[in-house]
């Protein structure tokens, strides 16, 4: 069925577009963009006053399936993604079994085709079983359709293995995504080392743990060549290291997550285990440095690091709880908060969740050009929502933002020309236009 979006403000960072236009969708692709496209019997949705963006891309999620379906599945995770405005997810390999072989990749593709409300592109593991000891069959993984390799959830301490991983990935034109952490500095750490850790009596993790690993991996990248993407930056020192590396022309990119520019380690003072993440929430100076890195372009991407856990896992003592929070359904309004603060303009904010991740992962997406796949997110900048525990589409509820009032929501998500999520306000307008 043809679909016509009428009167929205189209913002496409990939092409520098920012203007009021209609968009005609036909056979899953964008057929026409322009003012006052005539209505010829298409299904029409009035999006006047709304932002029409390329479909949002999250290049760092944990969907848990296969192996931990009690916390999340591809079906529930992609439903949450659609609600949050996301059309494409890159899922991390710390599943059970690990995404280190063709069969697991094929399973994820199959489940996505059957039950996915968004596209899911697997990230293969760098080492077999995420053990950091022996390289996985990267050629096999590339052939089966992974978009990158990473041991996220595990850390490759052996420099020789990391060097060879970068070299092999370079030959295969695969991106290496690195979780940067020197675990010898935080064997028992559960939060940021500093005032609040001391005050709360919890073991701390110093920022040096991340910074040392970032510096090492940048140096190995200089030695080996290839492409390196550093996951979830959390502290000032790491931002400075990446900034300096980029000035030297090194092919490194990076991301942060919404909780690293929204929360500080003070949020842990009530021992809410939903604030326990890895790397941990940092101090105020680190939060300001993350914002500066986003503003000056050092940080290329904002990704959620969506990490679901069951209530049984999280409702324990802080030290015993697993690391991770969900983020797909709260990410967009938190990111839009940066535009109200003046950290980013709207074009810059959308670029970090559309064409930037598409470019880094070498995907055909993140754009609204005519002929491209109709992946579209419609955003109401004014809509406010109180985050409620029972309102999540995700199977898990481990969010520190429950009870928060958030502003700026996805009200319509279109993936491949198919509507995957629609708010009540848009449904009302749709009904009004098609009677």
C-alpha positions in Angstrom: 0.0 0.0 0.0 1.2 3.5 -0.8 1.6 5.8 2.2 1.7 9.6 2.1 3.2 11.6 5.0 1.8 15.2 4.7 3.3 18.4 5.9 6.1 17.3 8.2 9.4 19.1 8.8 11.8 16.8 7.0 15.3 16.7 8.6 17.8 14.5 6.8 21.4 15.0 8.1 22.8 12.8 5.4 21.8 15.4 2.8 21.7 18.6 4.8 17.9 18.8 4.3 15.7 20.7 6.7 12.4 21.8 5.2 8.7 21.2 5.2 7.8 18.5 2.7 5.5 15.5 2.0 7.0 12.0 1.6 5.4 9.4 -0.6 6.2 5.8 0.2 5.5 3.1 -2.4 6.5 -0.6 -2.3 8.7 -0.1 0.7 10.7 2.7 -0.7 10.7 6.5 -0.7 9.1 7.4 -4.1 8.8 11.1 -3.9 9.7 14.1 -1.6 8.2 17.5 -2.2 5.7 20.1 -1.3 2.0 19.4 -1.8 2.3 15.9 -3.4 -1.2 15.3 -4.7 -3.3 12.7 -2.9 -4.2 9.9 -5.3 -5.9 7.4 -3.0 -2.9 6.6 -0.8 -3.1 6.1 2.9 -2.5 9.6 4.3 -1.0 10.6 7.6 -1.0 14.2 8.6 2.4 14.9 10.3 2.2 18.7 10.3 4.2 20.2 13.1 6.2 17.0 13.5 9.8 16.2 12.7 10.3 13.5 9.9 13.7 11.9 10.3 15.5 8.9 8.8 14.7 5.9 10.8 16.8 5.7 14.0 19.7 3.3 14.2 21.1 1.8 17.4 24.5 0.2 16.8 24.8 -1.3 20.4 22.1 -3.4 21.9 21.8 -6.7 23.8 18.8 -8.7 22.7 19.6 -11.7 24.9 18.3 -14.2 22.4 19.5 -17.0 22.0 20.0 -18.2 25.6 18.6 -15.6 27.9 15.0 -15.2 26.6 13.7 -14.6 30.2 15.2 -11.1 30.0 14.5 -10.2 26.3 13.8 -11.7 22.9 14.3 -10.5 19.4 10.5 -10.0 19.3 10.2 -7.9 22.5 13.4 -6.1 21.9 12.5 -5.0 18.4 9.0 -4.0 19.6 10.7 -1.8 22.2 12.9 -0.4 19.4 10.0 0.5 17.2 8.3 2.2 20.2 11.4 4.3 20.7 11.7 5.2 17.0 14.4 2.7 16.0 14.3 0.8 12.7 17.6 -1.0 12.8 19.6 -2.6 15.7 23.1 -4.0 15.8 23.1 -6.7 18.4 26.1 -7.7 20.5 27.5 -11.2 20.5 27.3 -12.1 24.3 24.4 -14.5 23.8 24.3 -18.2 24.6 25.6 -19.6 22.3 27.9 -16.8 21.4 27.6 -15.2 18.0 30.9 -16.7 16.8 29.6 -19.0 14.1 27.3 -19.1 11.1 24.5 -21.1 12.8 23.9 -18.5 15.5 24.0 -15.7 12.9 21.4 -17.6 10.8 19.2 -18.1 13.8 19.2 -14.3 14.5 18.3 -13.5 10.9 15.5 -16.1 10.9 14.0 -14.9 14.2 14.2 -11.3 13.0 12.4 -12.2 9.8 9.6 -14.1 11.7 9.1 -11.8 14.6 11.1 -8.6 14.3 9.5 -5.2 14.4 12.9 -3.7 13.3 15.8 -5.1 11.4 18.5 -6.8 13.5 22.1 -7.0 12.2 24.3 -9.3 14.3 27.8 -8.3 15.5 30.1 -11.3 15.6 32.5 -12.0 18.4 36.2 -11.3 17.9 37.3 -14.4 19.9 35.7 -17.8 20.2 33.2 -17.9 23.1 34.3 -14.3 24.0 37.1 -15.8 26.0 39.8 -13.5 24.6 42.1 -16.5 23.7 41.5 -17.5 20.1 40.2 -15.5 17.2 36.8 -16.5 15.8 36.4 -17.4 12.2 36.0 -13.8 11.0 35.7 -14.7 7.3 32.9 -17.1 8.0 31.2 -14.5 10.2 31.5 -11.8 7.5 30.1 -14.2 4.9 27.1 -15.0 7.1 26.2 -11.3 7.4 27.7 -9.8 10.6 28.3 -6.0 10.3 31.2 -5.8 12.8 33.1 -7.8 15.4 33.3 -7.2 19.1 34.0 -9.0 22.4 31.8 -6.5 24.2 30.9 -8.1 27.5 34.4 -9.5 27.4 37.8 -7.8 27.3 40.7 -8.8 25.1 43.7 -8.3 27.4 46.3 -10.0 25.1 47.7 -7.2 22.9 48.9 -9.7 20.3 45.4 -11.1 19.9 43.9 -7.6 19.6 46.5 -6.6 17.1 45.8 -9.6 14.9 42.0 -9.1 15.3 42.5 -5.5 13.9 44.7 -6.9 11.0 42.3 -9.7 10.0 39.3 -7.4 10.3 41.1 -4.9 8.0 41.5 -7.5 5.3 37.8 -8.4 5.6 36.7 -4.7 5.7 35.1 -5.4 9.1 34.7 -2.8 11.8 36.2 -3.8 15.2 34.1 -2.5 18.2 36.0 -2.4 21.5 34.7 -2.5 25.1 37.6 -0.6 26.7 38.4 -1.7 30.3 41.5 -2.8 32.2 39.8 -5.2 34.5 42.9 -5.5 36.7 42.1 -2.1 38.0 38.5 -2.8 39.0 38.3 -6.5 40.0 35.5 -5.7 42.6 34.4 -2.3 41.3 30.7 -1.7 41.0 30.5 2.1 40.5 32.8 5.0 39.8 35.7 5.5 42.1 35.3 8.8 44.0 33.3 10.6 46.7 30.0 8.7 46.2 31.7 5.3 46.2 33.4 6.1 49.5 30.2 7.6 50.9 28.1 4.5 50.0 30.7 2.0 51.0 30.9 0.5 47.5 34.0 -0.6 45.7 35.0 1.8 42.9 36.3 1.6 39.4 38.7 4.4 38.4 38.4 6.2 35.1 42.0 5.0 34.4 40.5 1.6 33.8 38.8 2.8 30.7 41.4 5.4 29.7 44.3 2.9 29.7 42.4 0.5 27.5 41.4 3.2 25.1 45.0 4.4 24.8 46.2 0.9 24.2 43.7 0.1 21.5 44.3 3.4 19.7 48.1 2.6 19.7 47.4 -1.0 18.4 45.2 0.6 15.7 48.1 2.8 14.6 50.2 -0.3 14.4 47.8 -2.5 12.5 45.6 -0.2 10.5 41.9 -0.9 9.9 38.9 0.6 11.6 38.2 0.8 15.4 35.0 1.9 17.1 35.2 2.4 20.8 32.0 1.6 22.7 30.2 3.6 25.4 32.8 6.2 26.3 32.1 7.4 29.9 34.9 9.7 31.0 36.8 12.9 30.2 40.2 11.2 29.6 38.8 8.8 27.0 37.2 11.7 25.1 40.6 13.5 25.1 42.4 10.4 23.8 39.9 9.9 20.9 40.0 13.6 20.1 43.8 13.6 19.8 43.8 10.4 17.8 41.4 11.9 15.3 43.6 14.9 14.9 46.4 12.6 14.0 44.3 11.1 11.3 43.7 7.7 13.0 40.6 5.8 11.8 38.9 5.7 15.1 35.2 6.4 15.9 33.3 6.2 19.2 30.0 6.3 20.9 28.5 7.1 24.2 25.1 6.2 25.7 22.3 8.5 27.0 23.0 7.6 30.7 26.5 8.9 30.4 25.4 12.5 29.6 22.2 12.4 31.8 23.2 10.8 35.1 26.2 11.1 37.4 27.3 8.6 40.1 25.2 10.6 42.6 22.2 8.7 41.1 23.5 5.6 42.9 23.0 7.1 46.4 19.7 5.2 46.9 21.3 1.9 45.8 19.0 1.5 42.8 20.6 -1.4 41.0 19.2 -0.1 37.7 21.9 2.5 37.9 24.6 -0.2 37.8 26.2 -0.2 34.4 29.6 -0.9 32.9 31.4 1.4 32.5 29.9 3.0 35.6 28.1 6.3 35.8 30.8 8.9 36.3 31.2 12.3 38.0 30.0 15.8 36.9 33.3 16.7 35.1 33.1 13.5 33.1 29.4 14.2 32.1 30.4 17.7 30.9 33.3 16.2 28.9 31.0 13.7 27.2 28.7 16.6 26.3 31.7 18.6 24.9 32.8 15.5 22.9 29.3 15.2 21.4 29.2 18.9 20.6 32.6 19.1 18.9 32.1 15.9 16.9 34.7 13.8 18.8 31.9 11.4 19.8 30.3 10.2 16.5 27.3 8.1 17.7 24.8 7.8 20.6 23.9 4.2 21.2 21.7 2.8 24.0 23.7 -0.2 25.2 20.2 -1.6 25.9 20.9 -4.4 28.4 17.8 -6.1 29.8 17.8 -8.1 33.1 15.0 -9.7 34.9 13.6 -8.3 38.2 15.0 -11.4 40.0 18.5 -10.5 38.8 18.3 -6.8 39.7 16.4 -7.0 43.0 19.4 -8.0 45.0 22.2 -6.2 46.9 24.0 -3.6 44.7 27.2 -5.6 44.7 25.5 -8.7 43.4 23.3 -7.2 40.7 24.4 -7.6 37.1 25.5 -4.5 35.1 23.1 -3.0 32.6 19.9 -1.0 32.0 17.3 -0.9 29.2 17.3 2.1 27.0 15.5 1.7 23.6 12.3 3.4 24.7 13.9 6.3 26.6 16.9 7.2 24.4 15.3 9.6 22.0 13.8 12.1 24.5 17.1 12.0 26.5 19.0 12.8 23.3 16.6 15.6 22.4 17.3 17.0 25.9 20.7 17.9 24.5 19.1 20.1 21.9 17.2 22.0 24.6 20.4 22.5 26.5 22.2 23.8 23.4 24.7 21.0 23.4 23.6 19.9 19.9 21.3 21.3 17.3 18.5 19.0 16.0 20.4 18.1 12.9 23.5 17.1 14.9 21.5 15.1 17.4 19.7 13.1 14.6 23.0 12.5 12.8 24.3 10.6 15.8 21.4 8.1 15.6 20.9 8.0 11.8 23.5 8.5 9.2 26.6 8.4 11.5 26.0 4.8 12.6 25.0 3.9 9.1 28.3 5.3 7.8 30.4 3.7 10.4 28.8 0.3 9.9 28.8 0.7 6.1 25.0 0.3 5.9 22.6 1.4 3.2 20.5 3.5 5.6 20.2 6.6 7.7 18.9 8.7 4.8 15.6 9.9 3.2 16.8 10.2 -0.4 14.4 9.1 -3.1 14.8 5.5 -3.9 16.0 4.5 -0.5 14.3 2.0 1.8 11.4 3.7 3.6 12.8 3.8 7.1 11.3 6.8 8.8 10.8 8.1 12.3 8.3 10.8 13.0 9.0 12.8 16.2 6.8 15.1 18.3 9.2 17.5 20.0 6.5 18.7 22.4 5.0 15.4 23.6 5.7 14.6 27.2 5.4 11.2 28.8 5.8 10.0 32.4 7.9 6.8 32.2 6.0 4.0 33.9 7.2 0.6 34.9 4.3 -1.2 33.2 4.5 0.8 29.9 7.6 -0.8 28.5 7.5 -2.9 25.4 10.8 -4.5 26.5 10.4 -7.7 28.4 12.6 -6.2 31.2 12.0 -3.1 33.4 15.5 -2.3 34.6 15.4 1.5 33.9 16.6 4.2 36.2 14.3 6.6 34.4 11.0 5.2 35.8 9.0 8.1 37.1 10.8 10.7 35.0 8.9 13.0 32.7 10.5 12.9 29.3 9.9 15.2 26.4 10.2 14.5 22.6 8.8 11.2 21.6 8.6 9.0 18.4 5.0 9.0 17.4 5.3 7.0 14.2 7.9 4.4 13.2 8.1 3.0 9.6 10.5 0.2 8.8 10.8 -0.8 5.2 7.5 1.0 4.4 5.6 -0.9 7.1 4.2 0.9 10.1 5.8 -0.7 13.2 4.7 1.7 15.9 2.1 4.5 16.0 1.0 6.7 18.9 -2.7 7.3 19.7 -2.5 10.9 18.5 -1.3 9.8 15.0 -3.9 7.0 14.9 -6.6 9.6 15.5 -5.3 11.7 12.6 -5.0 8.7 10.4 -8.6 7.7 11.0 -9.7 11.3 10.3 -7.9 11.4 7.0 -9.1 8.1 5.6 -12.8 8.1 6.4 
